[in-house]
Amino acid sequence: MSSNTPSQLTRDLRFFLTVPHGCSYLPEREATTLFLDPQEQPGQGVYDALSLLGFRRSGRHLYRPHCEGCRACISVRIPVQEFTPTRTQRKLMSRNADLEIRMRPAAFHEEHYALYARYIRTRHADGDMFPPSHEQYRTFLTLDHPYARLIEFRLEGQLLAVAATDMLSHGVSAIYTFFDPGAEFERRSLGTYAILHQIELARRFELPHVYLGYWIRECRKMRYKQDFQPLEYLDGRYWRRRIPMVDTPLA
C-alpha cells in the first residue's frame, strides 16, 4: 500500500449522503449511507485506504453507514496471525476437507446465480434482497476488477457455496457468502467455513487482516462475527481490541 495516509489518499474525492431510509438491521431506526461518488474510478490504493476507514464495497460502490445519532454499525476485522480456531471451527475445517475450492474473477455465471436465488428465497425472504433477480445479483456481486474474486466450494463437482471476496493490499475483505440451504449440508456450516478459508487465504498471501464488515450488538444475524477471536473494532479512525462505546444497550 502507498506510504500516504488514508486521509491523504482520499482528501480530493467526492462523497455523497443518501436520504434517510429504513435501517436493514435495526427496523425501528432510519439509516443514512455515505458513499463515494459513482463517477470516481478509484484505484487500488484508494480502495485500500477507504477500507481502513470502515468503507465496504457493494458492486462498484464504496460506502459506509453515516447515521445521525447512531453508532451501532461497527467495522470489525480479524488479525490473521493471532487467530486460533476454536474446537468447533477445527471440526468444521476437517468436515469440509473434501471440498474442492477454486478462485475465479467476479464475473456472472448462471450456476452461481441459481444458487444465490435459492439461498435468498430460502434464508432471506424477509430481507432487502428478496426477491432475487439477475440484475440485482450482477449489481451486487459482479465486478470487472482484479481485486474482486469469487471463491467456489464444490463437492464432487456440485456447487455448494460461493464467497465474494476482495484482495486488498492489507487484507482480505469478505464481501458476501451464499450457499446451498439444503438440510443435508447444515452440518458443514458453509458460511462459517467460507470465513475460515478466507483467513487461510490471507495467511497464504501474507496479508494481516480479514475484514468482516459491520458488527451490530443488537442484531442477531451479526453475532457469528464474534466467534472469530481476537477481533478488532474500528473506533473512529483507530482499530482497537475493545468494543467502542455505542448508543445502543447490550442485547
Beta strands, then each sheet from edge to edge (+ up, - down):
strand 1: 15-17
strand 2: 21-22
strand 3: 30-31
strand 4: 33-36
strand 5: 56-58
strand 6: 61-65
strand 7: 74-79
strand 8: 100-105
strand 9: 148-155
strand 10: 158-168
strand 11: 171-179
strand 12: 209-215
strand 13: 232-235
strand 14: 238-240
sheet 1: 1+ 4- 6+ 5-
sheet 2: 2+ 3-
sheet 3: 8+ 9- 10+ 11- 12- 7+ 13- 14+
end
